[in-house]
Amino acid sequence: MVNFVCIGCRKNERIPLSVVRDFDDMDAGDPEVPLHFICGACGNEMYPEYYKGIHGFEYRIEDRLGVGT
């Protein structure tokens, strides 16, 4: 499971790793930009708390927020 955190309301959502990897594989965008989802509660973006993508990049919510959570 990959924990995604909303940058607006800080809601957490756990998404199965297989689903995250499938979306990561289908994404033809910039591999340095983390995969993200939209928060159902407030509509802001949700980023992975930690995820190592299929292209080898590591994504952390702290990097997106610029501070520790």
Wavefront OBJ file of the C-alpha trace (Angstrom):
o trace
v 0.000 0.000 0.000
v 1.122 3.552 -0.723
v -0.117 6.268 1.614
v -1.194 9.444 -0.203
v -1.604 12.707 1.732
v -3.743 15.666 0.686
v -1.772 18.919 0.598
v -4.953 20.797 1.528
v -6.790 18.988 4.317
v -4.067 16.395 5.107
v -6.478 13.492 4.656
v -4.693 10.168 4.088
v -5.671 7.490 1.618
v -3.944 4.143 1.227
v -3.840 2.937 -2.376
v -2.649 -0.557 -3.332
v 0.892 -0.579 -4.714
v -0.258 -2.480 -7.818
v -2.755 0.302 -8.651
v -0.144 3.037 -8.094
v 2.372 1.185 -10.291
v -0.232 0.717 -13.049
v -0.974 4.460 -13.089
v 2.758 5.233 -12.913
v 3.367 2.961 -15.900
v 0.587 4.648 -17.934
v 1.814 8.173 -17.125
v 3.728 9.565 -20.089
v 4.600 12.811 -18.295
v 7.755 13.954 -16.551
v 9.054 11.072 -14.382
v 10.482 13.577 -11.887
v 6.937 14.753 -11.056
v 5.243 12.388 -8.597
v 2.048 10.597 -9.413
v -0.825 12.301 -7.625
v -4.550 11.916 -7.117
v -7.348 14.358 -6.270
v -8.709 14.413 -2.722
v -12.374 13.445 -2.549
v -12.850 15.551 0.595
v -11.513 18.940 -0.547
v -10.434 18.654 -4.197
v -6.728 19.378 -3.624
v -3.911 17.162 -4.862
v -2.800 14.084 -2.927
v 0.860 13.095 -3.099
v 2.618 9.961 -1.894
v 3.991 10.028 1.624
v 6.793 7.888 0.166
v 6.933 6.068 -3.161
v 9.782 4.812 -5.302
v 8.510 5.033 -8.874
v 9.039 2.586 -11.703
v 11.691 4.900 -13.188
v 13.730 4.857 -9.959
v 12.740 8.297 -8.656
v 11.851 8.545 -4.973
v 8.978 10.805 -3.990
v 8.298 12.087 -0.468
v 5.491 14.352 0.710
v 8.097 16.461 2.549
v 9.636 17.371 -0.810
v 6.263 18.614 -2.075
v 5.407 20.563 1.065
v 8.915 21.833 1.675
v 8.673 20.811 5.342
v 8.346 17.673 7.437
v 4.875 16.311 8.086
l 1 2 3 4 5 6 7 8 9 10 11 12 13 14 15 16 17 18 19 20 21 22 23 24 25 26 27 28 29 30 31 32 33 34 35 36 37 38 39 40 41 42 43 44 45 46 47 48 49 50 51 52 53 54 55 56 57 58 59 60 61 62 63 64 65 66 67 68 69
